[in-house]
Amino acid sequence: MIIFSSEIVPKDPLWKIDLLAYLIEEMGLSGVWLSEHPHNRSSFITASLLLKRVSQLWIGVGVVNPYTINPFVIAQLTASLTEIAPNRVKIAIGAGDKTTLESIGVERSNPLEKVREAVTIVRRILRERRVTMDNVDGRLDFNPRSYAPIYIGAQGPRMLQLAGEIGDGVLVNYSNPEDLKWAYMQVKIGIDRSSRTMENFDAAAYLTLSIDNDIEKAAKTAAPYAAYVLCGLPEKMIEDLDIDDKFLNEVKETVKKADWLKLYSILPVEIIKKMVLVGRPSDLREVLEEVVEIGYRHIVLGAPLGPRILYSLKEICKITGELIKLHV
């Protein structure tokens, strides 16, 4: 069985996010991932609203990082959400975007160790209400209503392997089937290390996409998202793309300043297309079939979706509905 969910970026007013979640539920997708970013509305607060508004969708919060939110607080917030909607909450933890963290004065150090520790703390709190390890000795004075599966947001090989080793699932933020295949094999290394199987693990391909018949508009809509993905890529992938340091630093500075007009002028369409799935609905179907063939059984349809959000959602849901029928 294949699961399709969608991303909502909490950058719009809450009433718009509420409406979008309602439409996503009506169109038959399984869930929504609320991306966490310090420049946007809180994904946890947004999740508390949506879990009250929709009745079928599960809501995933992530990717949250242990630098801006203490892992114990991540567990507390997640447990509180399970009281609103038991068995409809997921949480994703990752190292965060280095460029963004630096812009708000946060140093991202020892990412693998920090993510491993955060996952351990959150899991113990959700299951046992108490955690005692190293310098952490904390408890909850209320019972979570359900366990929330813990995903790890990953791109680099060691984080992907860690996800396979200790996560309940992984969110792989690539849109190119070749990159997704490589990432899947890295996750499998971690799965084998943990003596588990892929059947008991939720490997989710988190596709950043912009779909429209007007390719130029689709690419322009995708530019800021492509820039964020580019800034977070592992060093090896930057080298493979043959992107020089001067250009990369210019993109990072532009993202920090949110100078989107400049970004449109300096970010080539060919780079955008390497970071984001830009194309027509028929292009999306081809890619989704390839991703399913790799082995992914959960596909997140990531923002921006396209320049015309309702058109994109309708086209996406036509395609996903057909694929679900094919792979029942």
N, C-alpha and C positions, 0 to 999 in steps of 0.2 A: 504493500500500500504506500502511496505517495502523499505527503502532507505539503500543502502550500500555505504559507503565511505571508504577511505583508509588513513592511516597516512604516512607521509613522514617526517623523521627526517633530518633536514638540516645539516648533518655532512659531506656529500660528496661534491665534487666540483659542482658548480651550473649547469654545462653542464650535469652532471649525473642526477641531480634532475629534470632538464628540460626534459630529455629523459624518466625518470620514470613517470613523470606526463603525458606525451604524451601517454605512454603505458597504463596507468590507464584509460585515456579518451577513447582510442581505444577499451579497453576491456569492456567498458560500465558501469563503476562505476559512481556514481553521483557527488562525490566531493573528495577533499583532505584536510586533517587537517595537518598543518605544526606545529610540536611541538616546543615550545619556550624553549630554555635552554641556559644559559650563556656561555656554553662551545662550542656551535655550531654556525653556521651562523645565522644571524638575520632572524627570521621568517617573519617579515614585509618586509624586502628587498627581500627575496626569493619569497614572495607572489606577490610583484610588478612585478617580472620577469614572474612568471607563469601565472598571469592574462593576460599578453600580448601574451603569447605563446599558451595557450589553449583557445578554444572558447566555450566549453560547461560546463566544470567542474566549480563548485563553489569552492572557496578556503577559508578554515577556518584557522584563526591564533589563536593558543592557545595550551596550556593554558598559558596566560600571567598573571603576578602578579603585584599588585600595589606597591610593595616594590622596584623592580628594574626599573620599568617604571611608572612614574607618571600617574594617571588615566586620567588627561586632555590630556597628550601626547598620551596615548592609543587611546583616542577619535580622536585626530588630525590625527594620523597615519591611523586609520580605515576609517575615512572620506576621506582621500586622496586616499585610495585604491578604494573606491566606484567611484571615478572619472575615474579610469582606466577601471573598469568593474562593472557598476551598477547592483545591484541585484545578484551579484555573490560573495559577501563577507560575511563571518561570523566571529565572534570574541568570544573567550572563555576566561573568567577571573577566576582566582583561587588564593589560598593563596600561591602557590609555595611549592617546596620541602624544608623543613626546613634544612636538611643536606647540600644541595647545597647552599642555601642562606647563611648559617653560614660560608661555605668555602670561600665565597667572601666578608665576612665582613658585611653581612646584617642581622639585627635582625628581625625575623618574630613575631611581636606582634599583639595582638587583631585581629586574622585573620578574624573572622566573620564580625566584624565592618568594617574592611578595604575592604573586598570584597563587602559588601553591599554599602558602600560609592562609591567604584569604579564603580559598575554597575549603580548606580544612576547618577553619573557624565557623564559616557560615553553615557548613554541613552539620557540624556537631551541635550548633545552637538549634537548627531546625529539627534535628532528630532527638536531641537529649536535653535541650534548654540550657545546657551548661557547657562551658569549655574552660579547660585549664591546661595551658601550655606556655612555655617560656615566660613572657611578661604579661600574659593574658589570663585573667581569672574572672570570668563573667558569667552571668546567668540571666535568663528571662523569668519574670514572675507571672507569665501567662503561657498558655499552651498554644502553639501554632495549630491551626485547624487542619493543615495538611503539609506534606513535604513539597517543596518547590524544587524541581530539577535544576541542577547547576550546570550551566554551559560555560565554556571558556572561549572567549573571542581570540582568534589566533591567525597569524600570517606567516611568521618565521618558523623554520623547521623545529626548533627546540620547544617553542610554545605549542605547536601543533602536536608534537609527541606527548607533551605534558597533558594536553587535553584528552588524548586517547588513554593516557595512564590513569588520570584521577577524575576526569569530568563525567557528568551524566550525558553530556553532548558537547558539540563544538559548533561555533559559528565561524565559517571560513569566508572572509570578505574578499573574494576574487570573482571576476565575472568572465574570465577566459577559461574555457574548458580544459586547455592544456595546463594552466596553473592549478585549476581545481583538481585535476587528476594527480598532479604532483603532491598537492596538499593532502589528498585522501590517503596516499601511500604513507605520508609522514604520520598521519593520525593512526594508521594501522600499525605502525611500529610501536607506538605507545600502547595501543590496545593489546598487542601481543605481549608486551612487557608486563601488562597487568593481568595476563591470563584470562582476559574476557574475550568476547566476540563482538563483531560489528553489529550483529543482530540485536544485541542488548544495549546499543549505544546510538544516540541520535546525532548523526553527522549531517549538519545543515549547511548547504551552500547559500551564502548570503550575497545574492547578486545585486549589485548596484546597476540600475537600468534606467534608460530613458527611451521610450517607444513612441514613435509617431511616423506618419508617412512623409512628413517634412524633416528630413535628416538634419538639415542645418539648424532648425529650431531645437530638435532633440539634443544635438550636440551642445548647443549654447546653454540649454537648461541643465545639462549634466556637468558643465565646466567646474563649478565650485565643489561638487561631490568628487569629481575626478582628482581635483587638487588635494583634497583631504586624503584620499586613498593613496595618492602618489607620495605625500609627505610621510605616510606611515609604513611604506614598504620596507622590507628587510634590505640590508645593504646589497646582498647578492642579487636580488631582483632588480635593484637600481642599476647595477653593473650590467646585467643581462639586457636591460632596455637601452643601454648605452646613453644614459642621461648624465651629463656632466654636472659637477658640483656647483658651478656658477649658476646654471639654470635652475637647479633644484633649490638653491638658497634664495633665488629671486622669487620662486613660487611660494616658498615658506613665508618669506617676508610679506608677500602680497596677501596670503591667507591670514596672517596675524593681523594685518591692517583691515581685513575685509574689503579690500579694494577690488571689487568684482569687475569693474570696467577694465581695469588694467589686466586682470587675470584673463579676460576674454581676448585681449590683444596679444598676450604672451604665450598662452597655452595652445599649442597646435591641435587641430582636430584629430590627427593620428595618435597623439598621446592620450587625448580624452577617450578615444575608442579602445585603447589598451587598458584603461582603468575602469571604464563603464561600458556596459552593453548598450550601445547606441544603434538603433535600427528600426525597421518596420515590424509589425506584429509577426509576420512570417519568419523574420530573423530570430525573434524570441523563441518561437516554437522549435526551430532547429537546435538552438543552444540548449533549451530545456531537455530535449530528447537526448542530447549528448551528455548532459549532466546526470540524468537518470541512468544512462548506460554506464557511467563511471561507477555508480553505486550509491549516490546520494538519494535518500528517501525523504528528505525534508528540504524544501527550497524556499528561501525567504526572498520575496520580491521587494527589493530595496529601493528607497527613494533615490531620485525624484519621481520615478515611474514614467514621467513624460511632461511635455509642456502643457498638455490638456489632460488633467488628472482623471476626470471622469471617463474620457475616451480611452485613456490608457487602461484604467481599471476594467472597463467593459471588455476590451480586447484581451487583456490578460486572463480574465475569468473564463472567457470562451475557450481559450487554449488550455488552461489548467483543468477545466471540466472535462475536456476531451482526453487529456493525458491520464487523469484519474480513472476514467472508464477503461482505458487501455491497460492499466496496471493494477486492477483490482485483484 
